[in-house]
Amino acid sequence: MKKTVPLLLFLLFILPQTSAEIICKIEGIWVLSFEITNTNPYTVFIAVPDEIYFSDRSLKYSEDFLKLGINGIVTTNKNIENYYTTLNGEVGIWIPPYTTVKIYKDGNFSYILSTSKTQDKFKVVGPALMDTTKVFDETQLKSLYKYGIVVNNYRLYVDGRITKSPNTEVISIIIPAPLVLKDYSSFYKFIGRYNVDIWVGSYRKYVNKHKTMFSKRYSELYNSIDDTLVPIMDNDLIDMDANLKLFDVPAMVFTTDDGEIKSLEFSYVMYKY
């Protein structure tokens, strides 16, 4: 039986005439935790919101890839923890002075990835690309700071699966980590003992490298140049944060033409201190 293998840089497909269709689905669960510290000399009540919001964030895109249509949603479970209480109709938690408590929220996520164009001719295309992720950026918690409340030590755990469409025999795709913490401090992937490692550390670097290598097919000039000496230029200045750090995330990169492989599982954890 054939196995899933890492994606080759020059993998191409000749596609016959077909209509737009779903390539795959991505779905799973997420768990977010963070610490809230009351620095005041008195007890405070913190109301906990029902929903945790993740905002869409676009990533670098290259014409060398087949850009996919993305339909994604993130939902929050309406958990009422046993240590929550209600004050004036608001559900939350009392925090004594100079005390730290840990808050947990969890939910589900789902993406449907599909071709965005009707194929009306034979052509050569590159691997499929998902160029969007969803980011948690603390917007809901910023209002707490002016009341002497400190929020830190974020942890985001994500567990999911990528399910190939029944109409798709071959799948070759780049998928960024579906949910991320903005300005995360560290990332850890979980790989099963017998599973293939499909992760790359940087979505941006992978797309840049693929674009650089792919461009050489038109010129003999590059044949004598050492790849390590070719600079990778990135002019996406509008994608830079205030500290000039480019937004980037880890990504899953893989190819499979095995009809028996219906889905691939993945899980990871991110921290922000």
Buried (B, 14 or more C-beta within 10 A) or exposed (E): EEEBBEBEBEEEBEBEEEEEEBBBBBBBBBBBBBBBBBEBEEEBEBEBEEEBEBEEBEBBEBEBBBBBBBEBEBEBBEEEEEEBEEEEEEBBBBBEEEEEBEBEBBBBBBBBBBBEEEBEEEEEBBBBBBBBBBBBBBEBBEEBEEEBBEBEBBBBBBBBBBBBBEEBEEBBBBBBBBBBBBBBEEBEBBEEEEEBEBBBEBBBBBBBBBBBBBEBEEEEEBEEEEEEEBEEEBEEEEBEEEEEEEBBBBBBBBBBEBEEBEEBEBBBBBBBE
